[in-house]
Amino acid sequence: MLKRFWLWLGRLLGRLIATLAVLGLLGWGLGSLYYAWKFSGPVSTEEQIPAGEAELTRSIIEDAVRVVEQHRDNTRVLRDAHAKAHGCVRAEVSVASELPQTLRQGVFQEPGKTWQAWVRFSNGNAYPQFDRARDARGMAIKLLDVPGQPLMTGPGGQSQQDFVMFNNTAFFVRDVAEYKSNFAAQADGKKVLAFFPSWDPRTWEVRHLLIALQTLSPAPESPVQTTYNSIAPFKFGPHNIKYRVIPATGSCPGYQAQEQNRDLPNFLRNALYQQLSLDRVPACFELQVQRQNPEHYMPIEDPSVEWDESISPFETVASIKVAAQDFDSTEQNRFCDDLSFNPWHALPEHRPIGGINRLRKAVYEAVSAYRHERNAAR
Ligand code: HEM
């Protein structure tokens, strides 16, 4: 009797697993077909600004300032995002000496030219948490003494060219409207549910949830051992591009990073300090651009879609050298905190494009101004 029961249960489970596998495969097949249809070119090479974007942006600024105040906790007022720095380091950005004519744009006009720069490495969270927490890791580069009239000047009125990236390849929302509703839901304590705004399955953003989960990744061995992406698109003279910064181990002396104690709160700063200040070994990167091919699905208004590298490969336009140096002093850390990076600190040739970048223009400026004002008053 018992034996027959087990056999029956075994058959039932077997059928259940087979049915689930078939359903899974069917779902995967249908999903792939749907995305192949939805994500097919051609796409526009121009920006398309939806109605109501400016109004949504204003209310996002108010939310952002509220977050800054929430995380203050009797300290200086920190950034609303990427609050924790692993260090600001000096770097040299050299334009590739054999750059094709069509890529000689803006600050990359003169092959071989070297720009002095600041680079700030960060964790993505608004709260300066332990480095072992899953998070995005940021890299922001500021080229100094850039001639020409930028779209927006830095706080001191200086002319700079900034590149602001983090180490995932896609953004977890499509546009300003989705950013607003997702941010509001997150502020209400909803995490996963922020991607399911209603009972209507058409509003579910499963793909964006997966991107968000992927963005919150374990820390790399060191801030100089991961690839950072612009994620959002930019102009590059006549081209529309995305850019990225990738470690270039071949250009620097070989370096085997020491394993860090991941229980220490700031082990990413420790790794940077170990390499640059104790072992005195430089770190090297390449700055690369990926041109939009509008015949394929490489949209401007949706940074949740990665542009396919097999269709449009990245091309190196400059090398970045972070020389051995001492960077971890109270003065330099304070200076670093006071810097403002903004994708709109840019020459017109490198103008940020797309909804998320339009949103960033107003938000970065407002949050930076707010925190500088509050810190000056302390
Ligand atoms: C493509 C998408 C994005 C990337 C790659 C990105 C990356 C970064 C990075 C690396 C920083 C730190 C810069 C530094 O070291 O000072 C930063 C700061 C910041 N981000 Fe983003 N971000 C993105 C989108 C957004 C969006 C959509 C918002 C909000 C609307 C936002 C709000 C901010 C704010 C307020 C700061 C601090 C600005 C300051 O106080 O100086 N970011 N972001």
Boltz pocket constraint, residues with backbone or C-beta under 6 A from the ligand:
constraints:
  - pocket:
      binder: B
      contacts: [[A, 60], [A, 64], [A, 78], [A, 79], [A, 80], [A, 81], [A, 82], [A, 120], [A, 121], [A, 122], [A, 137], [A, 138], [A, 139], [A, 140], [A, 164], [A, 165], [A, 166], [A, 171], [A, 179], [A, 229], [A, 230], [A, 231], [A, 232], [A, 303], [A, 339], [A, 340], [A, 341], [A, 356], [A, 359], [A, 360], [A, 363], [A, 364], [A, 367], [A, 368], [A, 371]]
      max_distance: 6.0
